[in-house]
Amino acid sequence: MILKAAVGIFAIQMAKLHGIEVVTTCSPKKFDLAKDAGATHVFDYNDPEVASKIKAAVPDLQHVFD
């Protein structure tokens, strides 16, 4: 579990260093961690409407890291 979080945090920080607006999904208990790492938008991955919420927040989304 810690390794997954570390990889996600690293990816967020690298994207921010390159000027990329970061949109991420995680459980609500990790929202603050993602925001502290630099995520611009954070969504609950269990929300059944998460895809439409992401599209509304970032309609010109061009890159995805999984």
N, CA, C and O atoms as CSV, one atom per row, in Angstrom:
chain,resi,resn,atom,element,x,y,z
A,1,MET,N,N,0.823,-1.191,0.000
A,1,MET,CA,C,0.000,0.000,0.000
A,1,MET,C,C,0.868,1.257,0.000
A,1,MET,O,O,0.583,2.200,-0.738
A,2,ILE,N,N,1.894,1.283,0.793
A,2,ILE,CA,C,2.771,2.451,0.848
A,2,ILE,C,C,3.460,2.660,-0.492
A,2,ILE,O,O,3.606,3.799,-0.935
A,3,LEU,N,N,3.885,1.583,-1.146
A,3,LEU,CA,C,4.554,1.706,-2.440
A,3,LEU,C,C,3.634,2.333,-3.476
A,3,LEU,O,O,4.066,3.199,-4.237
A,4,LYS,N,N,2.368,1.911,-3.519
A,4,LYS,CA,C,1.430,2.496,-4.470
A,4,LYS,C,C,1.289,3.991,-4.232
A,4,LYS,O,O,1.286,4.771,-5.184
A,5,ALA,N,N,1.175,4.392,-2.991
A,5,ALA,CA,C,1.056,5.816,-2.673
A,5,ALA,C,C,2.330,6.552,-3.084
A,5,ALA,O,O,2.261,7.660,-3.617
A,6,ALA,N,N,3.474,5.950,-2.843
A,6,ALA,CA,C,4.745,6.598,-3.187
A,6,ALA,C,C,4.859,6.825,-4.687
A,6,ALA,O,O,5.319,7.884,-5.114
A,7,VAL,N,N,4.456,5.869,-5.480
A,7,VAL,CA,C,4.515,6.005,-6.935
A,7,VAL,C,C,3.557,7.107,-7.394
A,7,VAL,O,O,3.904,7.914,-8.256
A,8,GLY,N,N,2.369,7.139,-6.825
A,8,GLY,CA,C,1.396,8.165,-7.178
A,8,GLY,C,C,1.879,9.556,-6.806
A,8,GLY,O,O,1.746,10.496,-7.590
A,9,ILE,N,N,2.437,9.686,-5.620
A,9,ILE,CA,C,2.957,10.983,-5.159
A,9,ILE,C,C,4.099,11.433,-6.074
A,9,ILE,O,O,4.163,12.596,-6.472
A,10,PHE,N,N,4.988,10.513,-6.398
A,10,PHE,CA,C,6.106,10.833,-7.292
A,10,PHE,C,C,5.586,11.300,-8.654
A,10,PHE,O,O,6.080,12.282,-9.207
A,11,ALA,N,N,4.595,10.598,-9.187
A,11,ALA,CA,C,4.041,10.964,-10.497
A,11,ALA,C,C,3.410,12.358,-10.442
A,11,ALA,O,O,3.575,13.153,-11.368
A,12,ILE,N,N,2.692,12.651,-9.363
A,12,ILE,CA,C,2.086,13.980,-9.213
A,12,ILE,C,C,3.174,15.048,-9.159
A,12,ILE,O,O,3.081,16.069,-9.841
A,13,GLN,N,N,4.196,14.813,-8.355
A,13,GLN,CA,C,5.267,15.801,-8.214
A,13,GLN,C,C,6.024,16.014,-9.524
A,13,GLN,O,O,6.354,17.151,-9.863
A,14,MET,N,N,6.301,14.951,-10.259
A,14,MET,CA,C,7.002,15.084,-11.543
A,14,MET,C,C,6.158,15.866,-12.547
A,14,MET,O,O,6.678,16.713,-13.272
A,15,ALA,N,N,4.874,15.586,-12.587
A,15,ALA,CA,C,3.988,16.310,-13.500
A,15,ALA,C,C,3.962,17.797,-13.149
A,15,ALA,O,O,4.049,18.649,-14.033
A,16,LYS,N,N,3.842,18.105,-11.865
A,16,LYS,CA,C,3.814,19.507,-11.441
A,16,LYS,C,C,5.117,20.218,-11.794
A,16,LYS,O,O,5.102,21.379,-12.205
A,17,LEU,N,N,6.240,19.524,-11.634
A,17,LEU,CA,C,7.530,20.120,-11.989
A,17,LEU,C,C,7.603,20.490,-13.466
A,17,LEU,O,O,8.342,21.394,-13.854
A,18,HIS,N,N,6.831,19.785,-14.279
A,18,HIS,CA,C,6.822,20.054,-15.718
A,18,HIS,C,C,5.638,20.917,-16.136
A,18,HIS,O,O,5.333,21.028,-17.324
A,19,GLY,N,N,4.975,21.525,-15.164
A,19,GLY,CA,C,3.903,22.459,-15.467
A,19,GLY,C,C,2.596,21.832,-15.895
A,19,GLY,O,O,1.771,22.491,-16.527
A,20,ILE,N,N,2.397,20.582,-15.565
A,20,ILE,CA,C,1.180,19.878,-15.964
A,20,ILE,C,C,0.128,19.996,-14.859
A,20,ILE,O,O,0.427,19.791,-13.683
A,21,GLU,N,N,-1.092,20.325,-15.244
A,21,GLU,CA,C,-2.217,20.353,-14.311
A,21,GLU,C,C,-2.567,18.906,-13.978
A,21,GLU,O,O,-2.845,18.117,-14.881
A,22,VAL,N,N,-2.558,18.551,-12.708
A,22,VAL,CA,C,-2.741,17.160,-12.297
A,22,VAL,C,C,-4.166,16.908,-11.817
A,22,VAL,O,O,-4.684,17.605,-10.944
A,23,VAL,N,N,-4.780,15.896,-12.411
A,23,VAL,CA,C,-6.088,15.403,-12.017
A,23,VAL,C,C,-5.868,13.973,-11.556
A,23,VAL,O,O,-5.271,13.173,-12.277
A,24,THR,N,N,-6.341,13.645,-10.371
A,24,THR,CA,C,-6.119,12.287,-9.879
A,24,THR,C,C,-7.354,11.734,-9.201
A,24,THR,O,O,-8.267,12.478,-8.843
A,25,THR,N,N,-7.373,10.436,-9.031
A,25,THR,CA,C,-8.431,9.766,-8.289
A,25,THR,C,C,-7.798,8.983,-7.149
A,25,THR,O,O,-6.687,8.464,-7.263
A,26,CYS,N,N,-8.533,8.914,-6.052
A,26,CYS,CA,C,-8.091,8.136,-4.897
A,26,CYS,C,C,-9.267,8.029,-3.942
A,26,CYS,O,O,-10.348,8.551,-4.215
A,27,SER,N,N,-9.055,7.355,-2.830
A,27,SER,CA,C,-10.108,7.301,-1.818
A,27,SER,C,C,-10.141,8.644,-1.094
A,27,SER,O,O,-9.118,9.323,-1.002
A,28,PRO,N,N,-11.296,9.028,-0.585
A,28,PRO,CA,C,-11.398,10.326,0.105
A,28,PRO,C,C,-10.393,10.486,1.249
A,28,PRO,O,O,-9.972,11.606,1.539
A,29,LYS,N,N,-10.009,9.408,1.891
A,29,LYS,CA,C,-9.051,9.537,2.998
A,29,LYS,C,C,-7.657,9.945,2.517
A,29,LYS,O,O,-6.823,10.346,3.329
A,30,LYS,N,N,-7.393,9.851,1.221
A,30,LYS,CA,C,-6.090,10.244,0.651
A,30,LYS,C,C,-6.142,11.589,-0.085
A,30,LYS,O,O,-5.143,12.009,-0.670
A,31,PHE,N,N,-7.294,12.263,-0.062
A,31,PHE,CA,C,-7.434,13.543,-0.777
A,31,PHE,C,C,-6.369,14.550,-0.342
A,31,PHE,O,O,-5.713,15.154,-1.191
A,32,ASP,N,N,-6.190,14.736,0.953
A,32,ASP,CA,C,-5.221,15.721,1.435
A,32,ASP,C,C,-3.803,15.365,1.012
A,32,ASP,O,O,-3.021,16.252,0.669
A,33,LEU,N,N,-3.465,14.091,1.032
A,33,LEU,CA,C,-2.143,13.637,0.608
A,33,LEU,C,C,-1.906,13.985,-0.862
A,33,LEU,O,O,-0.840,14.483,-1.225
A,34,ALA,N,N,-2.906,13.721,-1.702
A,34,ALA,CA,C,-2.782,14.031,-3.133
A,34,ALA,C,C,-2.664,15.538,-3.368
A,34,ALA,O,O,-1.864,15.981,-4.192
A,35,LYS,N,N,-3.454,16.314,-2.649
A,35,LYS,CA,C,-3.398,17.772,-2.803
A,35,LYS,C,C,-2.068,18.322,-2.295
A,35,LYS,O,O,-1.488,19.219,-2.907
A,36,ASP,N,N,-1.592,17.787,-1.186
A,36,ASP,CA,C,-0.299,18.226,-0.654
A,36,ASP,C,C,0.846,17.908,-1.617
A,36,ASP,O,O,1.848,18.621,-1.651
A,37,ALA,N,N,0.695,16.840,-2.394
A,37,ALA,CA,C,1.719,16.465,-3.365
A,37,ALA,C,C,1.674,17.361,-4.597
A,37,ALA,O,O,2.640,17.424,-5.357
A,38,GLY,N,N,0.532,18.069,-4.802
A,38,GLY,CA,C,0.443,18.988,-5.923
A,38,GLY,C,C,-0.717,18.773,-6.864
A,38,GLY,O,O,-0.834,19.482,-7.864
A,39,ALA,N,N,-1.579,17.817,-6.575
A,39,ALA,CA,C,-2.719,17.576,-7.458
A,39,ALA,C,C,-3.647,18.784,-7.472
A,39,ALA,O,O,-3.956,19.352,-6.425
A,40,THR,N,N,-4.082,19.166,-8.647
A,40,THR,CA,C,-4.983,20.299,-8.819
A,40,THR,C,C,-6.424,19.890,-8.550
A,40,THR,O,O,-7.176,20.613,-7.897
A,41,HIS,N,N,-6.794,18.729,-9.058
A,41,HIS,CA,C,-8.151,18.192,-8.893
A,41,HIS,C,C,-8.030,16.771,-8.339
A,41,HIS,O,O,-7.224,15.975,-8.821
A,42,VAL,N,N,-8.832,16.463,-7.330
A,42,VAL,CA,C,-8.816,15.129,-6.735
A,42,VAL,C,C,-10.259,14.620,-6.670
A,42,VAL,O,O,-11.152,15.310,-6.179
A,43,PHE,N,N,-10.468,13.406,-7.173
A,43,PHE,CA,C,-11.803,12.815,-7.229
A,43,PHE,C,C,-11.813,11.443,-6.562
A,43,PHE,O,O,-10.804,10.738,-6.540
A,44,ASP,N,N,-12.952,11.087,-6.031
A,44,ASP,CA,C,-13.160,9.770,-5.410
A,44,ASP,C,C,-13.320,8.727,-6.517
A,44,ASP,O,O,-14.238,8.813,-7.333
A,45,TYR,N,N,-12.426,7.750,-6.538
A,45,TYR,CA,C,-12.500,6.743,-7.609
A,45,TYR,C,C,-13.688,5.809,-7.463
A,45,TYR,O,O,-13.983,5.058,-8.393
A,46,ASN,N,N,-14.379,5.826,-6.334
A,46,ASN,CA,C,-15.575,4.996,-6.152
A,46,ASN,C,C,-16.859,5.715,-6.551
A,46,ASN,O,O,-17.934,5.115,-6.540
A,47,ASP,N,N,-16.757,6.980,-6.897
A,47,ASP,CA,C,-17.921,7.752,-7.314
A,47,ASP,C,C,-18.363,7.262,-8.694
A,47,ASP,O,O,-17.568,7.287,-9.633
A,48,PRO,N,N,-19.602,6.822,-8.834
A,48,PRO,CA,C,-20.048,6.313,-10.148
A,48,PRO,C,C,-20.035,7.370,-11.254
A,48,PRO,O,O,-20.091,7.029,-12.436
A,49,GLU,N,N,-19.963,8.640,-10.881
A,49,GLU,CA,C,-19.953,9.718,-11.876
A,49,GLU,C,C,-18.578,10.365,-12.006
A,49,GLU,O,O,-18.464,11.493,-12.486
A,50,VAL,N,N,-17.533,9.654,-11.580
A,50,VAL,CA,C,-16.196,10.245,-11.575
A,50,VAL,C,C,-15.743,10.657,-12.974
A,50,VAL,O,O,-15.127,11.712,-13.126
A,51,ALA,N,N,-16.025,9.868,-13.978
A,51,ALA,CA,C,-15.579,10.199,-15.342
A,51,ALA,C,C,-16.224,11.498,-15.827
A,51,ALA,O,O,-15.545,12.351,-16.400
A,52,SER,N,N,-17.510,11.650,-15.603
A,52,SER,CA,C,-18.179,12.883,-16.049
A,52,SER,C,C,-17.703,14.093,-15.248
A,52,SER,O,O,-17.632,15.196,-15.789
A,53,LYS,N,N,-17.379,13.908,-13.983
A,53,LYS,CA,C,-16.863,15.003,-13.162
A,53,LYS,C,C,-15.473,15.433,-13.636
A,53,LYS,O,O,-15.157,16.623,-13.657
A,54,ILE,N,N,-14.660,14.467,-14.012
A,54,ILE,CA,C,-13.328,14.797,-14.539
A,54,ILE,C,C,-13.465,15.540,-15.864
A,54,ILE,O,O,-12.788,16.544,-16.085
A,55,LYS,N,N,-14.333,15.054,-16.744
A,55,LYS,CA,C,-14.543,15.726,-18.032
A,55,LYS,C,C,-15.042,17.150,-17.849
A,55,LYS,O,O,-14.664,18.041,-18.610
A,56,ALA,N,N,-15.879,17.372,-16.859
A,56,ALA,CA,C,-16.388,18.721,-16.597
A,56,ALA,C,C,-15.290,19.634,-16.053
A,56,ALA,O,O,-15.226,20.811,-16.409
A,57,ALA,N,N,-14.436,19.099,-15.201
A,57,ALA,CA,C,-13.364,19.898,-14.594
A,57,ALA,C,C,-12.236,20.186,-15.574
A,57,ALA,O,O,-11.644,21.265,-15.553
A,58,VAL,N,N,-11.939,19.205,-16.440
A,58,VAL,CA,C,-10.813,19.337,-17.372
A,58,VAL,C,C,-11.262,18.838,-18.751
A,58,VAL,O,O,-10.919,17.727,-19.156
A,59,PRO,N,N,-12.025,19.662,-19.462
A,59,PRO,CA,C,-12.572,19.206,-20.746
A,59,PRO,C,C,-11.517,18.948,-21.823
A,59,PRO,O,O,-11.773,18.205,-22.771
A,60,ASP,N,N,-10.343,19.547,-21.688
A,60,ASP,CA,C,-9.292,19.370,-22.700
A,60,ASP,C,C,-8.204,18.409,-22.242
A,60,ASP,O,O,-7.050,18.544,-22.647
A,61,LEU,N,N,-8.555,17.453,-21.410
A,61,LEU,CA,C,-7.584,16.479,-20.907
A,61,LEU,C,C,-6.886,15.787,-22.065
A,61,LEU,O,O,-7.539,15.268,-22.971
A,62,GLN,N,N,-5.538,15.780,-22.036
A,62,GLN,CA,C,-4.784,15.236,-23.161
A,62,GLN,C,C,-3.898,14.050,-22.793
A,62,GLN,O,O,-3.625,13.207,-23.647
A,63,HIS,N,N,-3.444,13.964,-21.546
A,63,HIS,CA,C,-2.500,12.926,-21.153
A,63,HIS,C,C,-3.008,12.185,-19.932
A,63,HIS,O,O,-3.641,12.767,-19.051
A,64,VAL,N,N,-2.721,10.890,-19.893
A,64,VAL,CA,C,-3.144,10.057,-18.766
A,64,VAL,C,C,-1.981,9.182,-18.344
A,64,VAL,O,O,-1.271,8.631,-19.186
A,65,PHE,N,N,-1.790,9.057,-17.061
A,65,PHE,CA,C,-0.769,8.151,-16.492
A,65,PHE,C,C,-1.499,7.195,-15.578
A,65,PHE,O,O,-2.220,7.619,-14.674
A,66,ASP,N,N,-1.315,5.891,-15.812
A,66,ASP,CA,C,-2.000,4.885,-15.004
A,66,ASP,C,C,-0.969,3.992,-14.335
A,66,ASP,O,O,-1.332,3.072,-13.603
